[in-house]
Amino acid sequence: MSNETTPTLDAAPIKDAPAPFSGVVDSDNDTHPADFILRSGDGVDFHVRKDMLQILSDFFQGMFSMPKGNDPDEIRRDEKIVLLLPESAKILYALLWIAYPRQTWSRNPLNESDIDGIADVHAAANKYQFTVTERLVKEMLEGPVLLDAHPHRLFAIARLRGLSGLAQKAALHTLRSPVSVYPLAFPEMDLLPWSTGRKLYDFHRQCGEAASQQVKKAALTRSLGSAEVKLYLTTNDETGNLFIWWTSCSLNFDPQDVHGANLSTAQVEAIKIGPTERALINGCNACSNHADNDLVNFARQLAKDIEASNIDLFERLF
């Protein structure tokens, strides 16, 4: 029968965590039963083994290596010491489930789109020094689902936790929205200094300006017959050969209206070879064989150039 040495009359009933942390002896752990309990902030007991925690966590390795005396306030259940933790059962279950080597990622309790859950587990892994688990959960924070949906919040999380790689990725993803659109409020926003938010705004603006300048530098207006066309000249970074991309000056495209990341991700869809240019190109045997491929090459090279510029701007600002 389960019992505690310090029961309280008004305390909510304590529940056991799901397997494999329920404390129920089975064929997998009957020779190494749990000898320690982690109790969540919402009253759920996780039955664990000290030796396992010492392997997984530098925090617990240090705690268990310290000499222990008799503590009259120590909580025990079934002769096991109970350590009270503020984290919820959901966070502790995901933390331990990922950390334990007998588990597999195929049944990960964390959803790839649950930014709150992933961020909370990452914070717990960092707090209790579950080094490997922290790295695995950090990879989830850097997943495309979260970066696309929550770039501003991920930038804040990364800056607060010293995750420079994630901060850069998140900042680059914020460029996918107009500079005038501010993100919704999120918990970490108030923790960042005002200067950091201002830098992100400046980064966004400067990336757009730099992308516009890169397009302008590549554009040369020329007359071809009765039509005026722009020739975009650039060098193939793989072959070193010069290739040309055509577009009409009448095409509704103004680099000043396009942000840096939009240029780097959508220029092929936004800028096409129009009917006028197509007729001119088809009249030239040399041009007609290479025009479409040149367009793809130009788009690819422009994307690389803008991305490199954006990264350079980030490193200079942050």
C-alpha positions, 0 to 999 in steps of 0.5 A: 500500500502506498503511503507518504511520511508527510500527508496533508488533509487538503492536498489533491490525490497523487497520481502515478505517471503512465508507463514506463514511469508508473512504478509498476514492476514488469518483466522489463524492470523487475531486476532494476526497480525504481528507487526515486520519485519525481513529482510534477507540479500538478501532482503526478509521480514519476518512478525513476531510477537514480542510476539512470538519471545520473547517466542522463543528467549532469544535474542529477549526477551532481545531486546524487553524488553529494552526501545526504544527511537525515532531513526531517522535511524529506518526503517519502513514498514507499520508502522512495525519496520524492523530489518536488518539481515545478514542471507539469506532468506533460513536460516531465513525461516528454522530457523523460520519455525522450531521454530514456534510451528504451524509447524511440522517436516513432512515438514521440509525445511532442507534436512538431507543431506544438511550440509551447510544449517543445519550448517548455521541454527544451527549457526543462532539459536545459534546466536539469542538464539533460544534454542529449535531450536538449539537443534533440528538442532543439532540433525540433525547435528548428523544424520547418513547421515551427519556423514557418508558423512562429519565426518571431517567437522562435527568434525571441526564444533563441535570443533568451537562451543563447541559441545563435543558430536558431536565432539566425534561422528564425530571423531569416524566416521573419523576412517572409512577412512584410516589415509593417506586419507586427507579430501577435503577443507571445510570452517571451516578447516582454523578456527581450530588451527593446533594442533587440526588437529594434534590431530585428526591425532594422534587419528586416528593412535592410535586407529588403533594401539590399535585395533591391540593390542586388536586382538593380545592379544586375539589370541593364536596360537595352532596346531590342528592335521596337521593344525595350527589355531588361537584361539581367546579367550574372555569373553561374557560380558552378561553371563561371559562364555568363548567362542572361535572363530577360524580362520586359520593363512593362512587367509589373515588378518593382524590387522596392516592393519585394522583401529580401526573403520573398525575392529569394523564395518566390522570384521564379513565380513572380517574374516570368518571361512574357509574350513579347520577350518570348516572341523576341527570344524565339526569333534568335536560335541561340537565345531560344535554346537557353532562355528558360534554363537561364531564367532558372539559373538566374533565379537560383543565383539571385536567391543565393546572393540574397541569402548570403547578403541576409546572413551577412547583415544578421551577423553584423547587426546581432 
